[in-house]
């Protein structure tokens, strides 16, 4: 993992084990009943979102999305902040919030990159687990 500060899944019911492993892209994946789930979450903190989308890192991120799509892996961007937070912009950037929201919508239409806004790291961990639980139920 490239995560510097991992999300805490310890208080979420049903999580059996959390391991740190290198992923080809993204930050959080799952193995469900011995099968690698073809869905990976890319977590972005607020400043990291701007650092990726409004800089030279954007091209690297687009290549990451293309690799995931080629590998038939669904990549979901999970953002630490609300829609309104993003809309209000990031004070340390000249790139405004409205433009960021338009860019996210473009990535959704062009690369099928879904994005989820979460008000806290705890909510992020829960949303990730809920998604993997839903996949597990659909595989049974």
N, C-alpha and C positions, 0 to 999 in steps of 0.2 A: 504494500500500500504506500501511496505517497502522502497520505494524510498525516499532518503534524499532530493534530489533537483529535483522536478518534471519538466518535459518538459513543455514548454509554448505553448499552443494551441490557445491563444487568438487572434492571427492575421490570423488564417486559416479560410477561408470562409467555411461556412456550419457547423461549430462546434457549436452546440446549447448549450451544457452544459458539464462541466467537473466536476466530483465528485471524491473524494478520497474514495476508498473502499478497503477492504481487499480482495485479490484474493487468491485462493488456490495455485497458482504458477504464476510466471511471474509478470509483472509490469503494463501493459497497455492492457485493454480489451475494449469492446464496447457493448452497448445495441442498437440494430438497430430496429426501429419500434416496440419497446416493447419486442423484442426477444434477448436473450443473444447470442452474436456471439461466435461460437466455435473456436475462434482464439485469442491467447494472445501473446503479445510481451514481451520478457525478454530483458530489456535494460542493456547493459554493457558498462561502461566507460572503458578506456584503462587499468588502473591499476586494476579495478574490474575484467576484463576479465582474467588477469593473476592470480589474487587472487582466482578466482573460478576454472579455468582450470588447473592450475599448482600447486595445493595445496591439502590439505585434504578436502577442500570444493567440490572437483570434485565428490566424491561419493554422496554427498547431491544433487548436481545438476543432476546427473544421475537419482536419485530417483524421482526428480521433473519431469524430462522428461518422465519417466515411468508412473507416475501418470497422467500426461497430456494425454499420449497416451491411457492409460486405460479408461480415461474419454472421449475419442474421441475429444480431444481439440488439435488443431494445435498450437504448440509453435514455435515462430520465435524469434531467437536471433538477436537483432539489436545492432550493435557495433558502438560506438562513435570513429571512426577512419577509415582510408582507408585500403584497402588490403595491400598496400605498407607499411603503418605504422605498421601493424601487422607483416608483413614479416620482417621488420627491427628489430623487437623485442622490448622488454621493458628493459630499462637500469637497472632497479632495480631487475631484475630476471636473474637467470642463465638459465632459460628455454628459448630457442631461438625461434625466430619468425617462422622459417620453421616448427618446431615441433608443434607450436600452430596452424598453418594452416592445418597441417596433422590431428591434433586432431579434428578441426572443420569439416573437410571432413569426418572423421570417424563417428562423431556424426550425420552428415547428412545421411550417409548410414545406420547406425545402428538404429537411433531413428527418422529419418525423420526430423531432426532439421535443418530447413533452417536458413541461416544467411545472414544479410544485413550489408554492410559497409556504414557508413555515415560520411561525413566530418565535420558535426557540429550538435549541438543539434537542431537547427532550421530545418535542413534537416531531422533529425530523426522524429521530430513531423510531418512534412509534409508527409514522407513516411508512417508513421502509419496511418494518416488520409486518404491518397490515397488508402491504402489497404482496410480500412473499407468502404470507398465510393464505391469501386469496388464490395465489397460484397453486399452492400446495393442495387446497381444497378442489381446485379444478382438475388437478392431475389424478386425484384418487378415483 
